[in-house]
């Protein structure tokens, strides 16, 4: 696995996403706060998986924010 073909494919995908990466590094706003909330909710969901109802999950998420 690998070789020149794989490197070419990787370079092409990096080239396609260059505008997005440049914007992410230069623009003054970020989605970091939203990503933090998503991570927190996913952690709570993993802890409660198979143990509680959706109503309890919803209440726990809303109370902890």
Protein Blocks (a to p, Z undefined) as FASTA:
>chain_A
ZZjklmmmmmmmmmmmmmmmmmmmmpmbdcklmmmmmmmmmmmmmmmgokacfklmmmmm
mmmZZ
